[in-house]
Amino acid sequence: MNTKQLIDEVISLPLEERALVIDTLLKSLNQPKSIIDQKWALIAKRRVAELRGGTVRPVSGKEVFEKIWNKYEK
């Protein structure tokens, strides 16, 4: 399999699987070593679990920026 074939195959994967491939490749280029990276990874995993479990609701970037603009425009 050549590089183009590999890329085409990865692109055909579902979103979550593509994200896993990308994350794995990026980690192979820049391996997390610090305790801070490990703590951020734990926080990210917890937040994903909260979203999937329905204990928190996602907020769009548009909504966040609207709240900020409304708060500080006055």
C-alpha positions in Angstrom: 0.0 0.0 0.0 1.4 3.4 -0.9 0.9 6.6 1.0 -1.9 7.9 -1.2 -3.8 4.6 -0.8 -3.3 4.8 3.0 -4.6 8.3 3.1 -7.6 7.5 1.0 -8.4 4.6 3.3 -8.1 6.7 6.5 -10.3 9.4 5.0 -13.0 6.8 4.4 -13.1 5.9 8.1 -15.8 7.3 10.4 -15.0 10.6 12.1 -14.0 9.1 15.5 -11.7 6.6 13.9 -10.1 9.3 11.8 -9.5 11.4 14.9 -7.9 8.4 16.6 -5.6 7.9 13.7 -4.6 11.6 13.7 -4.1 11.7 17.4 -1.9 8.6 17.3 0.2 10.0 14.5 0.6 13.4 16.2 1.6 11.6 19.4 4.2 9.7 17.5 5.7 13.0 16.3 5.6 14.8 19.6 5.4 12.3 22.4 3.8 13.7 25.6 6.3 13.4 28.4 5.3 15.8 31.1 2.9 15.3 34.0 1.0 18.2 32.7 0.3 16.4 29.4 -0.9 13.4 31.3 -3.2 15.5 33.4 -4.7 17.2 30.4 -5.3 13.8 28.8 -7.2 12.7 31.9 -9.3 15.9 31.8 -10.1 15.4 28.1 -11.2 11.8 28.6 -13.4 12.8 31.6 -15.0 15.6 29.5 -15.7 13.3 26.6 -17.3 10.8 29.0 -19.4 13.6 30.5 -20.6 14.6 27.0 -21.4 11.0 25.9 -23.1 10.3 29.2 -25.3 13.4 29.0 -24.2 14.9 32.3 -23.1 18.1 30.5 -24.4 19.7 27.3 -22.1 20.9 24.6 -22.0 24.7 24.0 -21.2 25.9 20.5 -18.4 28.4 20.0 -20.9 30.8 18.5 -22.9 30.7 21.8 -19.8 31.2 23.9 -18.6 34.2 21.9 -22.1 35.8 21.9 -22.2 35.6 25.7 -18.7 37.2 25.9 -19.7 40.0 23.4 -23.0 40.7 25.3 -21.2 40.8 28.6 -18.5 43.2 27.5 -20.2 45.3 24.8 -21.9 47.5 27.4 
